[in-house]
Amino acid sequence: MALIRITDPQDRELADFVQLRDVALRKKLESDNGLFLAEGTKTISRALAAGYTPRRALLAERWLGTVTEMVGEADVPLLVADDDLLERTTGFPVHRGALVSFERRPLPVLDEVLAGAARVAVLEDLVDDTNVGAVFRSAAALGVDAVVLTPRCGDPLYRRAVRTSMGAVFTVPWTRIDWRRGPESLKAAGFTLVALTPAADAQDIRAFDPSAHPRIALVIGSEGEGSSSRWLDAADVRLRIPMSHGIDSLNVAAAAAVAFFALTPRA
């Protein structure tokens, strides 16, 4: 473990942490270099507990003892800087005091993620990283065994998604699924394909008995358009959450949480 005190904002050691507010730059940098960031000690500890390999830590002096203890014997450079340099590097005040970059892993194959799963969330083209993270957090809390994402869906390991999920992206198994062949792949694995939609002709979710379906894959569509006709037409069941007071629908992350709870098998 090397302790490196950083005084120059152009120091090459900072490359993993530059301009975190520039979404396009960050996504290219992280993809090209096979890394992701965890922010704050809780999220960092959950990434470490999940077995991800740390690359570098960037932190304020006051967090040095805590982060040193967390990474243990791992050979991780600890980059220590003052608050002004942290903000100049990252583009925002680092209130949580510490950032750690981690190595990404190859995505598991679909069969591996689905093995043994009874409840799976399918995220079709959710583009907002905060929504993706919130769905993962609800999935972890409400008994969803795995998440599969279409190719255009946001990145669960992007910093905002990781932070919003409170590290649930490290514990809930997930992978990508082919958009066109996805419905057939899930049905072939024995899942009842259930699409969540606000359409008036969909079944009231309160009338659906989840206990009658040992394996359910719940399709949650994009923030604006909802699920595509490809996935809606392939669904075995379409469910809606009834609304009141003239509200037509919930935010996608809130709707997912309601649906996860409703699809828990009844005792």
N, C-alpha and C positions, 0 to 999 in steps of 0.2 A: 504494500500500500504506500503510495507516494503522496506526500502533502506538498501542494504547489500553491504558493500565494500569487495571485494574479493582480497585476497593476496596470497592464496594458489591455484596453478593450479589443485590440487587434490580435491578441495572442491566439495562435493557432489551436491551443488547447481548448478554446471556447467554441470550436466549430459545431459541436453537437447542440449548442444552446442559443444560437443567434436568431434574433428577430422572430420571437414566438407568436407575435400578432400577425405576421404575414402568412396567411393560411396557404396560399399557393406555393410560396417558397418553402414553407415547412413540410408540406406534403411531398414535394419533390425531393427535398433533402433527406427526409426520413425514409422514403421509398428507395432512393438511390443508395443510401448507406445502411439500410437494413436495421434501423433503430426506431425506438419510440421513447417518449419521456414520461416519467412519473413525477408529480409535483406534490410536495408535502410528505411528512413522515408516515402518515397512515397509508397513503397510496404506495409509497416506496416500499414499506414493509410488506404490503400485500403482494407486490410484484416479486420481491425476494422470496417470500414464502411459497409463491407459485413456481419457483425454480427458474425465473428469468435471469439471464446473466447480465450484471451491470457493466457498463463501459466506463462512465465517468460520473462524478458527482460535482455539482456546482452549488456552493452554499456560503451563507454568511458565517462569520467567525462563531457566533453564538450557537450555531447548530453543529459545530465540529464534533463535540463529544458524542452527541446523539447519533449522528450519521456514522461515525467511526464504529460505534458499538453495533449499529444495524448491519453494516456490510461485513463485519467480522474479519475473517482472514482473506477475504476476496482481494485480488490484486486490482484495486480500483484507484485511479488517480483522484484525489480529493482536491478540487479547485476552490480555494477560499478567496473571496473578494468582498469589498465593502458594498453597502447597499446601493450606492450610486453606480458603481461599475456593473452590478447585477442588473439594474434597471436599464442601463445603456446597452448591455448585451442582449437581454431578452426582449426589451421593448415595453416592459411593464414592471410595476413594483412587485418584487417577489416576497409577498407578505408571508407565505408559508415557509420561507427561509431556506429551502433546499429543493434542488432538482437533480434527478439521476437519469441518465440515458441508459437504455437497456437494449440488448440484441433482440431482434425479432426472431421468431421461429418460423419454419415452413408451416403453412396451413395443413391441418390434418385432412385426410380424405373424408368424404361425406359419410361413408359407412361407419367409420370410426366414431364420428360425432353422434350419429343416430343410435349406435349400439346401446341397448338398455334404456333408451329414453322413452318416456311415456308422454311427455308434453314438450313440444318444440315450438319456438317462435320463428316465423319466417318474416324477415324484414325486406320488403320489396321496394328498393329505390329510396329509402329514407336518406336524405342528403344532409340534414342538419346533425352535426356531430354531437351536440348537446342532447338532442332527442335520442340518438343512438345510445349514448351513455345512460340516459334515464331509463330506457327500455331494458337495458342489461341489469340495472340496479333492481328494477321491479321483477325481472325474471328470476334473479337470484333470491329475492325475498319471498316470492310467491310460488315457488316450486316448479319453475320451468327448467327442464333438464338440459336444454341446448338451444342455441340460436344459429340459424343459417341466414345468410345475407346474399342477395342478388349482386351481380358484379358492380352495379352503379351505386350501391348503398355506401353510406359513409364509413369511415375507418374506425372500428372500435378501439384501436390503439392510438388514435390521435389524442393529443393532450387534453382537449376539452371533453372528449368522450370518456377518457380514463378518469378524469377528475369528477365528472358528473356521476359516473357509475360507482364512485367510491371504491374502485378496484374490482368491481364485479366482473369486468371484462377479463380478469386474470383467472377467475374461478369457474365461470360458466363456459363449457365447451362451445366453440363456434367455428364456422368455416364459411366459405362461399359456395353458392349453388348456381348451376347453369339456369339462366332466366327461362329459356324456352323449354328445356326438358325437366325443369325443377318439379312441377306438379306430378308428373309421371314417376319421377324418382322417389318422391315421398310416398305416393300411393303404393308403389312396388315394395316399399319397406314396411307396409302395413299401417300407414297412418290415415286417419280420416282427415281430409283436407277441409279446414274451416276458414272461411274468409270473413274478416270483420269489415263491415260496410255500413254507412248510414242510410242505405237505400230503404225506402218505405216497404218494399216487398220482402225484405229480409226477415228472418225469424227473430222474435224478441229473445235476447240472450237469456232472459230469466226462465224461459220455457224449455230451454235446451238441457238435457240430462247428460252431463259429461261422464257420468259413471257407466253409461252404455257404450262408451268408446274408449277402449284401453289405451289407444295411441292417437293423439291429436296433434296435428301441425296447424297452428294458427297463423294465418297470413295477415300481415299488417302492412297497409299500403303507404305510399309516399305522402308527405305533408300536405301537398296541394291537391293532387288528383286522386289520391286513394289508390286502391289496388287496380291494376290494369285488367282489361277484359280477358286477357290471357289467363290470369290466375282466378278471376271471378268465375269465368265459365268452367274452369276445371274443378272448382270447389265442390265437394260433396254437400256442404252446408254453408249457407250465408247467414251470418248473425249480425244484429244491430243492437246497440245500447240505446234504450229509449231516452229521449230528451224531454225537458220541460221548459216552460217560459220562453218559447220561441228560439231556443238555442238549437242549431242544426247538428252540431257535432262537438266533440272534445278535441283538445290537442292530442296529437297522435300518441305521445308518451303516456298521457293520462288515460286515454282509451285502452292502451295496451295493458296498463295496470288493472283496470276494471275487468278486462277480459281474462287476464291471467287468474284473477281471483275467482271469477265466475266459472272457469273451466277446471277448477280443482275438483277432483272426484269427491262426491258427497258420501259422508259416512253412512 
